[in-house]
Amino acid sequence: MKINTKLSALCVAATLLSAAQVAAAVSAPANAAQPSVAVPSATVPAQVPAPAASASVTTPAPAQAPSVPATTAPAAGSVQTAKPAAPSAPAPRPSTSVAPAAVPSVPSTAKPSKPQQPSTSAPAAATATSVNPIQLDKLNHESAIPLVLEAQSRYQYATSGGKSLGQAFQLNGKSYRYLSEDIGTKTKLINYLTQAYTKQASEQFVSKFFVEVNGRLAQLNADGGNLLEFSQATAKMVTMTPVKRSYLLTVPYPAETKQANEKITVNFEKVGSYWKVSSAPHVIF
């Protein structure tokens, strides 16, 4: 009985031992399986900072291209948001802005051509104003007319009394008036007339139409003149010497008068370097 009891105890012990070993064997693989699960769990925290880093990458991207805030939504594809080279697209824009800079150079080349047009007309204007009637060194059928018009203007100024009508007075039963101060003496009037006339022609005119009273020149208180249009006159040379010339002027009346043209001979003489009218004013006008 005792032997059987011991054997059964040993059997029970062996059974328990084997069960313990089996339990240890079972628990060992379970523990081994647990580390394998823990490893991926450790990898999970490693992946967590990764998206944090990707978030940090995406934040500069909107700073470069503020116009692409909509694309920040696919933050999950942080690598893809870094790939779109939006700044590279504006890069060609500066190149287009350079092109317009070259465009102004085209009008700049066109502008020099414009001043050439006034330059061509400038000589024409210069030739028109280059003829000074009281400094005429070349006399011909064209330049003779401006000198005659200058002579007519000075004749009319003198016969009208100058700037204004002077004081009137009676002399030998006739009414006279003084000339204005600028031509009020014989010397002043002669100097004024000899700008267009010779001295002889000027003195002949003054002695015939003016009187000297108390050192002042006066004239008959009357008006004169004619309707001939010397500005429309034409001239034809009749005689010519180096210092004396004569021109036949054809001078029209106003069209409404229906009068025939007048033929007037005007003599010219060169005094010093310039030509003057040598016919007395009252003979011409």
Backbone hydrogen bonds, N-H to C=O, Kabsch-Sander energy under -0.5 kcal/mol:
donor,donor_aa,acceptor,acceptor_aa,energy
5,T,1,M,-2.1
6,K,2,K,-2.2
7,L,3,I,-2.6
8,S,4,N,-2.6
9,A,5,T,-1.8
10,L,6,K,-2.9
11,C,7,L,-2.9
12,V,8,S,-2.3
13,A,9,A,-2.8
14,A,10,L,-3.5
15,T,11,C,-2.9
16,L,12,V,-2.9
17,L,13,A,-2.9
18,S,14,A,-3.3
19,A,15,T,-2.4
20,A,16,L,-2.7
21,Q,17,L,-3.0
22,V,18,S,-2.7
23,A,19,A,-2.8
24,A,20,A,-2.8
25,A,21,Q,-3.2
26,V,22,V,-2.6
27,S,23,A,-2.7
28,A,24,A,-2.3
30,A,26,V,-1.4
31,N,27,S,-2.5
32,A,28,A,-2.7
33,A,29,P,-2.4
34,Q,30,A,-1.5
36,S,32,A,-1.3
37,V,33,A,-1.4
38,A,34,Q,-2.5
39,V,35,P,-2.1
41,S,37,V,-1.7
42,A,38,A,-2.1
43,T,39,V,-2.1
44,V,40,P,-1.9
46,A,42,A,-1.1
47,Q,43,T,-1.8
48,V,44,V,-1.4
50,A,46,A,-0.7
52,A,48,V,-1.2
53,A,49,P,-2.9
54,S,50,A,-2.5
55,A,51,P,-2.4
56,S,52,A,-1.8
57,V,53,A,-1.7
58,T,54,S,-2.1
59,T,55,A,-1.3
61,A,57,V,-1.0
63,A,59,T,-0.8
64,Q,60,P,-1.8
65,A,61,A,-2.0
68,V,65,A,-2.3
71,T,68,V,-0.7
72,T,69,P,-0.9
73,A,70,A,-1.2
75,A,73,A,-2.8
77,G,74,P,-0.7
78,S,75,A,-0.7
78,S,76,A,-1.2
80,Q,77,G,-0.6
81,T,77,G,-1.7
82,A,78,S,-1.2
83,K,79,V,-1.1
86,A,84,P,-1.9
88,S,85,A,-0.7
89,A,85,A,-0.8
89,A,86,A,-1.0
91,A,87,P,-0.9
93,R,90,P,-1.0
95,S,91,A,-0.8
96,T,92,P,-1.6
97,S,93,R,-2.4
98,V,94,P,-1.6
99,A,95,S,-1.3
101,A,97,S,-0.9
102,A,98,V,-1.1
102,A,99,A,-0.9
103,V,99,A,-1.0
105,S,102,A,-0.9
106,V,103,V,-2.1
108,S,104,P,-1.8
109,T,105,S,-1.4
110,A,106,V,-1.3
111,K,107,P,-2.2
113,S,110,A,-0.8
114,K,110,A,-0.8
114,K,111,K,-1.1
116,Q,112,P,-0.5
116,Q,113,S,-0.5
117,Q,113,S,-0.5
117,Q,114,K,-1.7
119,S,115,P,-1.5
120,T,116,Q,-1.5
121,S,117,Q,-1.5
122,A,118,P,-2.3
124,A,120,T,-0.6
125,A,121,S,-2.1
126,A,122,A,-2.5
127,T,123,P,-2.3
128,A,124,A,-1.7
129,T,125,A,-1.8
130,S,126,A,-1.0
132,N,130,S,-0.8
135,Q,132,N,-2.2
136,L,133,P,-0.7
137,D,135,Q,-0.7
144,A,140,N,-1.7
145,I,142,E,-0.7
147,L,143,S,-1.2
148,V,144,A,-1.9
149,L,145,I,-2.4
150,E,146,P,-1.9
151,A,147,L,-2.0
152,Q,148,V,-2.3
153,S,149,L,-2.1
154,R,150,E,-1.9
155,Y,151,A,-2.0
156,Q,152,Q,-2.6
157,Y,153,S,-1.9
158,A,154,R,-1.8
159,T,155,Y,-2.3
160,S,156,Q,-1.4
161,G,158,A,-1.3
162,G,157,Y,-1.9
166,G,178,Y,-1.0
169,F,176,Y,-2.5
171,L,174,K,-2.9
174,K,171,L,-1.5
176,Y,169,F,-3.6
176,Y,174,K,-0.5
177,R,219,Q,-2.4
178,Y,167,Q,-1.7
179,L,217,L,-2.1
180,S,161,G,-2.5
183,I,180,S,-1.3
184,G,181,E,-1.1
189,L,185,T,-2.4
190,I,186,K,-2.4
191,N,187,T,-2.4
192,Y,188,K,-1.9
193,L,189,L,-2.3
194,T,190,I,-2.5
195,Q,192,Y,-0.9
196,A,193,L,-2.0
197,Y,193,L,-2.4
198,T,277,V,-2.1
202,S,198,T,-2.1
203,E,199,K,-2.5
204,Q,200,Q,-2.1
205,F,201,A,-1.6
206,V,202,S,-2.3
207,S,203,E,-2.5
208,K,204,Q,-1.0
209,F,205,F,-1.7
210,F,206,V,-1.8
211,V,218,A,-2.7
213,V,211,V,-0.6
213,V,216,R,-3.5
216,R,213,V,-1.8
217,L,184,G,-3.1
218,A,211,V,-2.7
219,Q,177,R,-2.4
221,N,175,S,-2.9
222,A,220,L,-2.3
229,E,252,P,-2.9
230,F,228,L,-1.0
232,Q,229,E,-1.4
233,A,230,F,-1.4
234,T,250,T,-1.5
236,K,248,L,-1.4
238,V,246,S,-3.5
239,T,246,S,-1.1
241,T,244,K,-2.7
245,R,268,F,-2.0
246,S,239,T,-2.2
247,Y,266,V,-2.4
248,L,236,K,-3.3
249,L,247,Y,-0.7
249,L,264,I,-3.5
250,T,234,T,-2.5
251,V,249,L,-0.7
251,V,262,E,-3.0
257,T,254,P,-1.4
258,K,254,P,-0.7
258,K,255,A,-0.9
259,Q,254,P,-0.5
262,E,251,V,-3.3
264,I,249,L,-2.5
264,I,262,E,-0.6
266,V,247,Y,-2.6
266,V,264,I,-0.5
268,F,245,R,-3.0
269,E,276,K,-2.6
270,K,243,V,-2.6
271,V,269,E,-0.6
271,V,274,Y,-3.1
272,G,270,K,-0.6
273,S,271,V,-0.6
274,Y,271,V,-1.8
275,W,136,L,-2.8
276,K,269,E,-2.9
277,V,196,A,-2.9
278,S,267,N,-2.2
278,S,276,K,-0.6
279,S,267,N,-1.0
283,V,280,A,-1.3
284,I,280,A,-1.1
284,I,281,P,-0.7
285,F,281,P,-2.8
